[in-house]
Amino acid sequence: MRVKRGIVRHRRHKKVRALAKGYRGVRRTTFKGANEAVIKAGQHAYRDRRKKKRVFRSLWIVRLNAALRERGLKYSTVMNVLIKKKVDLDRQTLSELAIHEPVAFDAVLKTAGLGK
């Protein structure tokens, strides 16, 4: 028996073209071009959700290192001391403190035995 896909195919194609909204040219208008673009975009999104975590961690480390160098300290030394003293603040929190709350950041360093 022959199956005509009419509305089913139309809905699926419409869904893919909606996901391709904002793309240019054939990648938006035709199903074939839009489907390829949407699949590739999904691959990039999946990969970059994981990459984002690495990028932000390195940003926090750079910011922390800059803040610590101003105080005459080194990132690796400070992190080693914080881990040994069991100070449970992650790099994100420490970098935010260093930028927005320098007094609190100095207090954390003093607690770890690194401040003046």
C-alpha positions as CSV (number, residue, x, y, z in Angstrom):
1,M,0.0,0.0,0.0
2,R,1.3,3.4,-0.9
3,V,1.9,6.0,1.8
4,K,1.5,9.6,1.0
5,R,3.4,11.8,3.4
6,G,1.6,15.1,2.8
7,I,1.1,16.7,6.2
8,V,3.7,14.7,8.0
9,R,6.5,15.8,5.6
10,H,5.2,19.3,5.5
11,R,5.3,19.6,9.3
12,R,8.8,18.1,9.6
13,H,10.2,20.4,6.9
14,K,8.5,23.4,8.4
15,K,10.1,22.6,11.8
16,V,13.6,22.4,10.2
17,R,13.1,25.6,8.3
18,A,12.0,27.3,11.5
19,L,15.2,26.2,13.2
20,A,17.1,27.7,10.2
21,K,15.6,31.1,10.8
22,G,18.2,33.8,10.4
23,Y,20.4,31.8,8.1
24,R,21.2,33.2,4.6
25,G,20.1,32.1,1.2
26,V,19.4,28.4,0.4
27,R,20.4,27.5,4.0
28,R,17.1,29.1,5.1
29,T,14.7,28.6,2.2
30,T,15.1,25.0,1.0
31,F,14.7,22.0,3.2
32,K,17.8,20.3,2.0
33,G,20.1,23.3,2.7
34,A,18.3,24.1,5.9
35,N,18.6,20.6,7.2
36,E,22.3,20.4,6.6
37,A,22.8,23.8,8.3
38,V,20.7,22.9,11.3
39,I,22.5,19.6,11.8
40,K,25.9,21.3,11.6
41,A,24.7,24.0,13.9
42,G,23.7,21.4,16.4
43,Q,27.1,19.7,16.2
44,H,28.8,23.1,16.9
45,A,26.4,23.9,19.8
46,Y,27.1,20.5,21.4
47,R,30.8,20.8,21.1
48,D,30.9,24.5,22.2
49,R,28.8,23.8,25.4
50,R,31.8,21.7,26.6
51,K,34.4,24.1,25.2
52,K,32.7,27.0,27.1
53,K,33.6,25.4,30.4
54,R,37.3,25.3,29.4
55,V,37.3,28.8,28.1
56,F,35.8,30.3,31.3
57,R,38.1,28.3,33.6
58,S,41.1,29.8,31.7
59,L,39.6,33.3,31.9
60,W,39.1,32.9,35.7
61,I,42.7,31.7,36.1
62,V,44.1,34.7,34.1
63,R,42.0,37.2,36.2
64,L,43.1,35.6,39.4
65,N,46.8,35.5,38.4
66,A,46.6,39.2,37.5
67,A,45.0,40.1,40.8
68,L,47.5,38.1,42.7
69,R,50.5,39.5,40.8
70,E,49.3,43.0,42.0
71,R,49.7,41.7,45.5
72,G,53.1,40.2,44.8
73,L,51.9,36.6,44.8
74,K,51.8,33.8,42.2
75,Y,48.7,31.9,41.1
76,S,50.2,28.4,41.5
77,T,51.5,29.1,45.0
78,V,48.2,30.6,46.2
79,M,46.1,27.8,44.8
80,N,48.4,25.2,46.4
81,V,48.0,26.9,49.8
82,L,44.3,27.3,49.5
83,I,43.9,23.6,48.7
84,K,46.1,22.6,51.7
85,K,44.2,25.0,54.0
86,K,40.9,23.5,52.7
87,V,39.5,26.8,51.5
88,D,36.5,25.7,49.4
89,L,36.2,28.6,47.0
90,D,36.4,27.8,43.3
91,R,38.2,29.8,40.7
92,Q,35.1,31.5,39.5
93,T,34.2,32.8,43.0
94,L,37.8,33.9,43.7
95,S,38.0,35.8,40.4
96,E,34.7,37.6,41.1
97,L,35.9,38.5,44.6
98,A,39.2,39.8,43.2
99,I,37.4,42.0,40.6
100,H,34.3,43.3,42.6
101,E,35.2,42.8,46.2
102,P,39.0,43.3,46.7
103,V,38.6,43.8,50.4
104,A,36.9,40.4,50.7
105,F,39.5,38.8,48.4
106,D,42.3,40.2,50.7
107,A,40.5,38.7,53.7
108,V,40.4,35.3,52.0
109,L,44.1,35.5,51.3
110,K,44.7,36.6,55.0
111,T,42.7,33.6,56.2
112,A,44.9,31.3,54.1
113,G,48.0,32.9,55.6
114,L,49.0,34.8,52.5
115,G,47.9,38.3,53.2
116,K,49.5,41.2,55.0
